[in-house]
């Protein structure tokens, strides 16, 4: 418990979009990418990108996990190291198409979440709810060529009282459909923001600094942790692009850029509802 008596929340950046989330009594792993530097991540259709930096932790150094939160099945988000080394009994929350592939690989507790579908974990008086949100991993018209992608809202409750809400963007471009997220979830305590302006064969696959700033202003979280902007050459928009855009007209959030291996507390607060 924190000094206020509230359950703590924190994020540890492993690298790329891989983080360890400790939220109350629960521990989640996001987008497991544990390839060493120099190894290729495969993006499909013969396209690959080579990792620039080692992850901060190995699979063997991970804490006990309650679940894995997977935005999509690209090799820079779920790689062959994770496929071989993660425990097959783990709950993996992913888009429905990814669930089918994961179960073929032996992850028998893989659970598919379509947009706005939820999965709950319970420990004593604490409940952790993960709700899938829309994400658009590429331009209109190319959806069939890219793996289905999701973002997620992660909420902690204790005795039915909301304490914490996190938004994980997943790999997405900024699209009008994302406006439904703040309509449904108008208060967000923290956001994990996938940036990088990734491109493959000239096709944009993730937000650059300008689009990331538009999403930040749409969601208006108390704290934003930028991710997914350095590890691969396919990422064309460095962190500085986002930081400049975010501060140009006055930031609407507290920016929390973290180096790999760093851990930061996230703001937990009791709400009236």
C-alpha positions as a printed Julia matrix, in Angstrom:
273×3 Matrix{Float64}:
   0.0     0.0     0.0
   1.06    3.6    -0.55
   1.24    6.11    2.26
  -2.33    7.14    1.41
  -3.55    3.57    1.9
  -4.17    3.11   -1.83
  -2.7     0.18   -3.81
   0.38    1.26   -5.8
   0.77    1.36   -9.58
   4.04    1.46  -11.49
   5.56    0.82  -14.89
   8.99   -0.62  -15.69
  10.22   -0.14  -19.25
  11.92   -3.26  -20.62
  12.33   -1.87  -24.14
  10.26   -1.09  -27.22
   6.6    -1.52  -26.13
   7.49   -4.11  -23.49
   6.72   -3.02  -19.94
   6.01   -4.57  -16.58
   2.89   -3.07  -15.02
   2.37   -3.51  -11.28
  -1.15   -2.36  -10.52
  -2.38   -3.07   -7.02
  -1.85   -6.77   -6.43
  -1.54   -7.6   -10.15
   1.45   -7.8   -12.49
   1.05   -7.56  -16.26
   3.57   -7.83  -19.08
   2.87   -5.82  -22.23
   3.92   -6.7   -25.8
   6.76   -9.13  -24.96
   9.77   -8.38  -27.17
  12.96   -9.97  -25.8
  15.1   -10.29  -28.92
  18.74   -9.34  -28.29
  20.3    -6.45  -30.19
  21.21   -7.37  -33.75
  18.42   -9.91  -34.19
  15.65   -9.57  -36.73
  12.0    -8.94  -35.89
   9.71  -10.19  -38.64
   6.73   -8.08  -39.7
   5.24  -10.39  -42.33
   5.44  -10.63  -46.15
   9.21  -10.98  -45.94
   9.6    -7.61  -44.19
  11.9    -7.45  -41.18
  13.72   -4.92  -39.03
  16.82   -5.45  -36.87
  16.82   -4.62  -33.16
  19.2    -1.86  -32.08
  19.41   -2.36  -28.29
  19.09   -5.2   -25.81
  16.01   -5.39  -23.58
  16.6    -4.35  -19.99
  15.54   -7.77  -18.68
  15.5   -11.34  -19.9
  12.49  -13.63  -19.64
  14.17  -15.4   -16.72
  14.36  -12.1   -14.8
  10.64  -11.33  -15.03
   8.54  -11.31  -11.85
   5.6   -13.74  -11.55
   2.92  -12.6   -13.98
  -0.86  -12.55  -13.81
  -1.36  -11.91  -17.52
   0.2   -10.69  -20.75
  -1.38   -7.8   -22.65
  -0.63   -8.13  -26.37
  -1.61   -5.42  -28.84
  -0.92   -7.5   -31.96
   1.19  -10.25  -33.47
   4.09   -8.44  -35.1
   7.6    -9.66  -34.33
   8.55   -6.47  -32.48
   5.67   -7.08  -30.04
   5.6   -10.87  -29.65
   8.82  -12.44  -30.82
  10.23  -15.94  -31.09
  11.95  -15.58  -27.69
   8.59  -14.91  -26.04
   6.94  -17.68  -28.03
   9.51  -20.21  -26.81
   9.97  -18.98  -23.26
   6.71  -17.67  -21.83
   4.74  -20.11  -19.67
   1.98  -21.74  -21.67
  -0.54  -21.37  -18.82
  -0.38  -17.56  -18.84
  -3.49  -15.58  -19.69
  -2.66  -13.64  -22.87
  -5.17  -10.9   -23.69
  -5.04  -10.15  -27.41
  -7.15   -9.49  -30.5
  -9.31  -12.51  -31.47
  -7.19  -13.33  -34.54
  -4.07  -13.4   -32.34
  -5.87  -15.66  -29.84
  -6.31  -18.33  -32.51
  -2.63  -18.28  -33.44
  -1.5   -18.23  -29.79
  -3.6   -21.28  -28.98
  -2.07  -23.09  -31.95
   1.29  -22.33  -30.34
   0.15  -23.87  -27.04
  -0.94  -20.77  -25.09
  -4.15  -22.43  -23.94
  -5.32  -19.46  -21.83
  -5.05  -16.96  -24.69
  -8.19  -14.82  -24.64
  -9.42  -12.79  -27.6
 -10.94   -9.37  -26.95
 -12.87   -7.55  -29.65
 -13.41   -3.78  -29.35
 -14.96   -2.87  -25.96
 -14.88   -6.47  -24.7
 -13.43   -6.95  -21.19
 -11.6    -9.54  -19.13
 -11.4    -9.38  -15.33
  -8.85  -10.63  -12.82
  -9.78  -10.79   -9.14
  -7.57  -10.96   -6.06
  -9.34  -10.53   -2.75
 -11.12   -7.18   -2.74
  -9.2    -6.0    -5.82
 -10.47   -6.31   -9.38
  -8.43   -5.56  -12.5
 -10.45   -5.06  -15.69
  -8.86   -4.96  -19.15
 -11.07   -3.6   -21.93
  -9.99   -3.67  -25.58
 -10.14   -0.38  -27.46
  -9.92    0.35  -31.2
  -6.55    0.71  -32.88
  -5.68    1.35  -36.53
  -2.33   -0.18  -37.45
  -2.05    1.28  -40.92
  -3.86    3.32  -43.54
  -7.46    2.66  -44.54
  -7.73   -0.09  -47.12
  -4.75   -2.1   -45.85
  -6.44   -3.7   -42.82
  -6.45   -7.14  -44.44
  -2.69   -7.03  -44.92
  -1.88   -6.2   -41.28
  -2.47   -8.13  -38.05
  -5.56   -6.94  -36.14
  -4.49   -4.58  -33.38
  -6.01   -3.32  -30.15
  -5.38   -0.75  -27.46
  -6.58   -1.3   -23.91
  -8.06    0.4   -20.89
  -6.78   -1.17  -17.66
  -8.79   -0.34  -14.52
  -8.21   -1.18  -10.87
 -11.07   -1.32   -8.38
 -11.09   -2.15   -4.69
 -14.38   -3.09   -3.05
 -16.09   -1.74   -6.15
 -14.4     1.67   -5.87
 -12.44    2.85   -8.97
  -8.82    3.64   -8.07
  -6.79    3.75  -11.26
  -7.26    3.87  -15.02
  -4.53    3.31  -17.61
  -4.8     3.59  -21.38
  -2.36    1.6   -23.55
  -2.57    2.91  -27.1
  -1.14   -0.1   -28.91
   0.28    0.47  -32.38
  -2.21    2.81  -34.01
  -2.47    5.8   -36.26
  -4.55    8.75  -35.15
  -8.08    8.22  -36.48
 -11.52    9.72  -35.72
 -12.65    6.4   -34.25
 -10.3     6.91  -31.3
 -12.58    9.71  -30.07
 -14.9     7.05  -28.69
 -12.28    6.22  -26.02
 -12.54    9.49  -24.04
 -16.3     9.48  -24.53
 -16.45    6.18  -22.67
 -13.5     6.85  -20.36
 -13.28   10.59  -19.69
 -10.77   10.28  -16.83
  -7.46    8.55  -17.51
  -4.7     8.56  -14.9
  -1.86    7.35  -17.13
  -1.2     6.47  -20.76
   1.4     4.24  -22.42
   1.81    5.83  -25.84
   3.22    3.85  -28.79
   5.1     6.27  -31.04
   7.96    5.95  -33.52
   6.3     6.78  -36.82
   7.01    3.2   -37.91
   7.02    2.51  -41.64
   7.29   -0.68  -43.68
   7.61   -0.48  -47.48
   6.68    3.19  -47.13
   3.42    2.44  -45.31
   2.87    4.29  -41.97
   2.16    1.86  -39.12
   2.35    3.9   -35.9
   2.03    7.48  -34.73
   4.75   10.05  -35.27
   5.23   13.0   -32.91
   2.39   15.04  -34.41
  -0.17   12.23  -34.27
   0.98   11.23  -30.79
   0.36   14.78  -29.63
  -3.14   14.73  -31.15
  -3.95   11.54  -29.26
  -2.52   12.93  -26.03
  -4.74   15.98  -26.35
  -7.72   13.74  -27.07
  -7.18   11.44  -24.05
  -5.71   14.09  -21.67
  -4.15   11.65  -19.17
  -2.56   12.88  -15.97
   0.73   11.18  -16.95
   2.03    9.97  -20.33
   4.82    7.42  -20.76
   6.06    7.43  -24.39
   7.25    4.08  -25.76
   8.11    2.35  -29.05
  10.32    5.0   -30.68
  13.92    3.79  -30.69
  14.5     0.04  -30.84
  14.18   -0.57  -34.6
  15.25    1.3   -37.77
  11.64    1.03  -39.01
  10.83    3.73  -36.45
  11.39    7.05  -38.22
  10.12    9.6   -35.68
  12.35    9.97  -32.58
  11.1    10.88  -29.13
  12.14   14.5   -29.63
   9.47   14.91  -32.31
   6.77   14.07  -29.79
   8.26   16.12  -26.95
   8.43   19.22  -29.15
   4.84   18.78  -30.33
   3.59   18.05  -26.82
   5.12   21.21  -25.33
   4.65   23.64  -28.23
   1.22   24.86  -27.13
   1.43   23.82  -23.48
   1.36   20.17  -22.46
  -1.95   18.7   -21.31
  -0.18   15.91  -19.42
   2.89   15.25  -17.3
   5.44   13.71  -19.65
   7.39   10.79  -18.22
  10.02    9.59  -20.72
  11.78    6.58  -19.19
  15.0     4.87  -20.18
  14.97    1.1   -20.52
  15.18   -0.52  -17.1
  13.68    2.49  -15.32
  10.6     2.22  -13.1
   8.19    5.03  -12.28
   5.17    5.26  -10.03
   1.87    6.06  -11.7
  -0.83    8.23  -10.08
  -3.46    6.25   -8.17
  -6.41    8.06   -6.71
  -9.79    7.17   -5.31
 -12.76    8.41   -7.29
 -16.4     8.85   -6.5
 -17.23    6.88   -9.65
